Amino acid sequence: MSKSFCRILLPVLALVAGVAAAKAQEGEAQAPGAGLSGLCPEEYARFAAGPVGASQVQEYYLRQHGLPQWQDAARRAQLLFLLEELRYDGLQPAEYRGSLQQVGGAESFSFCRDAEITHDYLLALHHLQHGRLRQAAVEPYWVEPAAGIKDALPAVDLALQAPDDLAASFLAARPSRLLYTQLREQLRAAEPMLKVDWPLVPAGPSLKPGVRDPRVAALRARLQQAGYWQDHMLEAGLATEADIYDESLVAAVKAFQGDHYLEDDGIVGPATLRELNVSPRQRMMQIRANLERLRWLEKYFEPEMLVVDIAGARLLYLVGGQVTWRTRTQVGTVARQTPLLKSRITHLTLNPTWTVPPTIFRNDKLPAIRKDVGYLERSRMQVLDSQGRVLDPGLVDWSAPGNILLRQEAGPGNALGRVAIRFANPFAVYLHDTPNQHLFGRATRTVSSGCVRVESVLRLLDLLAPDQPTQKRIEQLLDSGHTRQVTLVKPVPVMLAYLTVEVDADSRLRFRSDSYGLDQRVIKELERIMP
């Protein structure tokens, strides 16, 4: 018998021996050479139905010399505590503790029950690392093959990195992002809120400063409960009548609007009213959805990369996993959403021309041209045929223009501004400058046709091309006014992600509007399997 064959056979015999010993303690007969399928057929069938299969359970015992793992009551108690803590990860402890509760304080129990506990332990680690839902079915990302995804450790490896330290295994499985840790603690702190009735502000006309309206009392109660309005705000001699929308309440509404990425104009319109009437349970589910999303995204993060925060309409530059620079962006409208993806920035287009995408041509440009063909000249746009030849706009039948293209010349007023930042993707989106700088001042910046407009884009170029020779060359090419391509020496990973909750520097939760409806899709699936 070869040594390699022995190395394979001995762990299997150890598992069988361990299982046989456990069965013998119960006075049960054991067939020689049986694996988990023969020893524990009911449990084996159950294991096969989920992401942690019988093979992983069996591997766990093989690497533990075939010995039962949960006969010690103190070890079981520690596992139960760690499983209960999963509720702050937005997971459901009841999904993993059933087998533990069945054995209770028993001094000994069957190997099959021991295997059930192991399975549930590994399943908890798997969900904590990968997410409870299957990302591809709920919120798929397009990933460029060369962009790379981190390989996650199998649950068995997580469990056996430190076999006697269960807490270390849970810590290794849990995402390491600071935001994840912060949201987890916020979910812990939010538990008392779920027991409180949340005042609703009735629908009606927009509430403007100074207006008298019976709904003002409900507005004050809602803001007072959330900590935005206190009785001492009236000490300055401001109006005290219950139905007057006074200055103290306006200040509270503006603070609420700022925390929820709304225009802080003090007017309680439809958007502000909608956010005011979100219940504590809905907020809790929003946190759970974002914790789930962060579990999915953990494998996409790299120490140095660019992250476009779509829901927050901002761009973050990460170095060593920490944000070293950030700026505002303008992202896609609800009708023309910025896609979810991970890719690599490979090159820049300086002084770009802009070829109008078909959807924008059909929905935006064609109606303007039909109204006034002079729109093309004012916008510095050329009309091209399918071969790239320039056409006379006066000779085109704009009621049925056929297969033509519009191309805007480089220069002032070009929709892409002075630079376009390119990365592979099937959506024809990219980052770019914009002449519409005033839109960066809006609280809500879902205004583009899917691409991402970047504020202070020249500063971003310095980060993407940090070496002085390349920076000098870019500056010269920009000043020339000519369209040029510049390939980056080192491609930079970029991720376009959607997160609707953050924790600010003062440890306050800030919620964004779920403008794309992606939270609702995740929440619906979480509630279906984890009510």
N, C-alpha and C positions, 0 to 999 in steps of 0.2 A: 504494500500500500504506500503511495507517494506521500511526501510531507504536505504538499499543497492540498491533497484530498483530505488528509487528517485535519488540517486547519479549518476546512469547511465542515467536516463531519462532527468534530468535537463540540462546537457550540450548539448544534442541533441536538446532540445527545444530552447536553446539559439542560436544554429547555425541556426535553421529554422527561428527563430524570426529575427536574423540578416540578413539572406538572404531575408526574406520576406520584411523587411524594405527597403533593397536596391532595391528590385524589385518595391516596392510601389512608391519609389521616381521617378521611370521611368514610372509609370502608368501601370505596368504590373500585370496581375493576378497571384496569387501564390496558388498552390495546397497545402493544409495542409499536413504537415508531409513529404514533399519531401526532399530527400538528394541531393547531388551534381549531381547524375545521372539524377534526374528529373529536377533540377534547371538549369543545364548547360550541356545538353547532348553532345554537340559537344566538349566542353572542357573535359568532363569526358572521352570521347573516346580517346582523345589525351593523357590524363594523363595515361591511361591504357597501352600505347605503350612503356613506358620507365621504368627505375628503380625506379622512384618516382611516385607512383600510387595515384589514387584519395583518397584512404583511408588515406594516409599521409597528403594530402592537407586538407582533412576534419578534421583530428585530430588537425592540426595546428589551424584551426578556432575554434574548440571546446575548445581548451586550451586558446584561446584568446576571449572567451565568445561570439563567433559567430560574432564578429565585423569586418568590412572591415579593411584592414591593410595598404592600399597604397593610400589613398585619399589625404595625405599630400604631396605636391610637393617637399618639402625639403627632406623628407624621400626617395622619389623616386629618387631624384638627387643623394643622397648618395649611394643608391643601384646601380645606373647606373655607378657611378665612380668606385665602388668596382668590378663590373662586368668587366669594361674595364681593370682593373688591372690584370685580370686573364690571359691576353695574356702573362704576364711574368711568369706565371705558365705553359706555353705551352698549354693553353686551348684557345678556340675560343669564345671571348665575344659575337659574333653575335648569338651564339646558345642560349643565355640566355636573351638578351635584347630586343627581338622583341616585346613582350607585353608591355614593358615600352615605347618603341618608338611609339607604336600605340596610347597610351593615351596622349603622349606629355605633354603639360602644362595644360591639362584639370583640372577644379576644382572638378569635380565629374564624375564618370563613373560607369558602371554596376558592380554588384558583381561578375559576371562571368569573367569580365576582371580583377578584383581584384584577383580572384582565379588563373587566368593564371599567373599573376606576382608572386604570392606565389609559384606556381608550379615551375616556372623557377628559383626562388631564392633557393628553396630546391634542385632542380636539380644541380645547380651550387655548392652548398655545398657538395652534394653527390659525384660529379665528383672530386672535390678538395680533398676530403678525400680518396676516393676509386680508383680514376683513371677514365679516359674517356673510356678506353677499358676494356674489361673483361679479367682479367689476365689469367684465366684458359684456355681461347681460344687462347691466343697469346704467353704467356710465363709461362707455368705451373711450379710450384714448388711441389716437393714431401715433405710432412710434416708429421713427426712422430706424431701420435695422442697425445702422452704424452708431446711433445715439447711445445704445446700451441700456440695459436694465440690470440692477444689482441682483445677483443670485441670493435668494434667501435660504437660510439653513432649514432643513426639514425639522419638523417638530421633535422627532426623536433626538436629533443632534442638540437642539435647544435644551431638551430635558436632561441630556446626559453630559452637558458641558460641566455641570457641577451637580452630580446625582443627589447629593445630600443637602443641597441648597435650593429648595423649591422657589424661593423668592427670586433668586438669581435667574432662574429659567424664565419666569414671568417678565422680569426686567429686560432680559435679552430679547424676548419676543415683542415687547411693547415698542412702538415707534419712538425714535429719539428726538423728534422735532420739539423745540421749545413750545410752539403753539399747541402741540398735542398735550404736553404736560400741563400747560395753563388751562386748556379747555377741560381736561380731566378734573382739575381742582375746582374749576368753576361749576362743573356738574355736581360735584360733591357738596359745594356750598349752596347750590340752588335747590337741594332737596326740600327744605322747609317751604319754599315758594309754592310747591305743588299743592300744598294744603290750604292755600289762601285763595279766596274768591277775588277775581280780578275785575274791577269796575269797567264796564263798557261805555264808550262814548257813542250815543245814538247818531245815526246818519242824518245828514241834512246839509244845508248850504255851508260853504266855507266859513269858518270862524276867523274874523279879522280883529286886530287890536281895537278895543273900545266898543265892540258890538255888545248888545245885550241879548242873551239867548239862554233859555232854561237848561241847555246842555252844558253850560259852563261849569255847573256844579259837578257833573260827572267827570268833566275834563280835569278839574282841580283834584278830585278824589283819585283819579287814575295816576296823575303825576305825583301826588303826594305819596301814594303807596310805593311808587317806584323810586322815591327819593329825590325827585326833581323840584319839588315844591314843599316848603315848610311854612308853618304858621308865622315864623319870625319875618318872613318876606313882607308882611303887612306893616311892620313897625315903621317904615319910612313914610307913613301917612298916605299910602296908596289906597285905591278904592277897595272897599270891603264887601260890597254887595255881592251876593252869591251868584247872580246871573250876569255880572259884568266881566268881560274878558279884559282884565286890568293889566297893568305893566308888570306886576310880579308874575302873573301867569304867562305873559308873553315871554319873559326871560326864561321861565321853566320850559316852555315849548321849544324855544330856540336851542336850549341845551339838549333836549330830547332829540331834536332834529339832527343836531351835530353828531350825536352818538349813533345815529341810524343812517348816516350818509344821505340825509335829505337836505334840500335847500333850507337854510336856517333863516327863513323870512318871518317866522312867528305866525304864519297863516296856517290854520288847521284845515288843509284841503284834503282831497281824496287819498293821496299818498301818505300823508302824516296820520290821517284817521285810520288807515289800514294798519300801519305799524303800531299805533296806540292800542288797537283792539286785538293784537296777537296775544293769545293766552299763555300763561306760564308753561303749560304742557307743550304748546306748539314751539315755544322757545327751547324747551328741553329737547324736543325732537330735532330741532335745528342744530343744536350742539351735537347730538348723537349722530346726525347725518354727516357733520363735518369731521367728527372723530373717525367715522367709517371711511370717509374720503381720504383722510390723512394716512390711514392704514394702507389704502391702495397706493397712494402716491409715494410712500416711503422708498419704494424700490426705484423711483425715478430720480430722486434727489442725488446731486453730486456736490462735492465740497465747493467747487467753483462752477457757477452757472448763472443763467439769467432766468428769472421767473416772472411771467406776466400774470398778475393776479386779476383775473377777468372781472369778478364780481366787485372787487375794490377799485378797479380801473387804475392800477398802478403797476410799476415795474420795479423789481428788486434785483440787485446784483449781489450775489453771494460769493464770499471768499472764505475758505475754511469753514463752510457751513453757516457763516454769520452774514447778516445783511450789512454791507459796507456802503451801499449807495441806493437811493430810491428816487423815483420821480413819478409824476402823474402820467396817465395815458388816456386815450379815448379808444373805446372798444366797440364791438359790433352792437347794433340795435337788436331788439328782440326778434325782428323779422329776418335780420341778417347777422346771425350770431358768430362771434369769434369762436373757432373750433378748439377742442381740447386735444393737445398733442405734446409730444416731446421730439425734438429734432436737434440739429447743430447749425449754428450760424457759420457759414462758410465764406461768404463774400458780401461786398457792399457795392451798391450802384450809386456813384456820385453824380450829382446833377441829372437825376433820372428823367427820362420821358415817361409818360403814363399811357399805357394802352388800356382803354376803358373796358372793363369786364362786361360780358354779354348782359348780365342781369342789370347792371347800372345803365348800360346803353339803352336797353329796352324800356326800363321803368323810369329813368331819370332824364337821360340826355335826349332821347328821341322826342318826347313831348315838347321839350324846350326848343329843339331845332324846328319842329313843325310849326311852332308858334312864331319863331323868328330865326331864319337861317343865319342871320348875323351873329347869333350866339356862338357859332363856331369860331369866327374871327376874334371876337372879344375874349374867348377862352383860350385862344392860341392853339386850336385843334385842327389837325389835318384829317382828311378822309382818305382811307386807303382801301384798295381792293384786296382780294384774297392773295394776290401775288406781291403785295406790299407797294404797289404803284399809287402815286398820289392822284386823287380824283378832284375834279372841280365840283364843289358842293352844289353849285347851281344846276348841274346836269344830273344830279341824283334824284330819283323819285322817292321822296321821303315818306310817302304813304306806304311804300313797299320797297325799302332800300336794299333788300337782298343781303348777300354775304359781304358786308363791308366792316371796316374797323375805324375807330376813332383813336387818334394818338395825340396827346397833348405834349407840346414842346417843353423842353427843360427851361427853367428860369423862374422868375417871380410869378407867383400864382399857381405854379404846378401843384397838383393835388398831393404829390409825394414830397413836396418841399425840396430840400437840398440833398437828401440821402434816403436810400431804401436799404434795409438790412435784411439779407436773404437767407433762407434756410429751406431745406427740402420738405415738401408736404404736398398732398394732393388737392389742397383747397385754394391754392393760388393766393395765400395770405403771407404777409411779411410785416416787419416793423418799419415805420417810416416817419419822416418829418412831416409837418403840415403847415400850410399858411393860416389855418384856423386856430391860431394860438389862443384866442379869447375863450374857446370852449374848455380849456384846461381849468378855468376858474369855476366851472359848474360843479356842484356836488354830485350830480348824476351825469356820467359821461358815456352813456351807451348811445353813441352818435355816428359811428363809422359803418362801413359796409362789410365789416368782418376783419379787415386788417387792423393793426394796432398802431395808432399814432402816438409818438413819444415826445414828451416835453424835454427840453434841454438835450436834444439828440446828439449835439456835438460833444457833450461831455461823455455820453455813452460811447462814442467812437474812440475816445481816449482810453476807455476801459477795455474795449474789444481789441484795440491795436496799441498796446502799451509802449512798444519800442519807439524811440524818438525818430529814427529814419522813416518808419511807416507813417507816423503822425505828420511829419513834415511833408511827405509825399501827398497824403490825403489833403492837407491844407492847400498845397499848390494846385492840385487837381480841382478842388472845390472853387478856388479863385479863378480858375481858367474858364469856368462856365461850360466846359465840354463834358459830355456824358462819358464816364469811364467806369470800368469794373476793377475792384481791388479785392484780391483773394487774401483772406486772413492766413497768417502763418500758422496759427493754431486755432482750429475750429472751437467755438464756445457752445456748450450745451445750452439749450433754451427749452423751457417748459411753459405752456399756456394752460393754466389751471384755474379752477373755480372754487373759491372758498367764501362763505358768507358770514363767518364769525371770526372775530379776532379779539385779542386782549391788549389794551393799550398800555402805555408806560405807567399809568396810574392803577394798573390791574383791574380796569373796568372792562366788562364785556361790551363789545360794540357789534351790532347786528346790521348786516346789509340786506337790502331787498333781494329776494330770490327772483330776479328779473327774467332769467332764462327758464325758471321752473324746474331746475335740476334737483334742488333740495326736495321738492315735493315727490319726485320720482323715487329718490332714495328713501325718504320717510315712509312712503306707501309700502315699499318692499320690507322695510324694517318692521313696520307695524303688522304686516301680514305674517311674518315668521316669529316676531318677538313682541307680542301685544303688551 
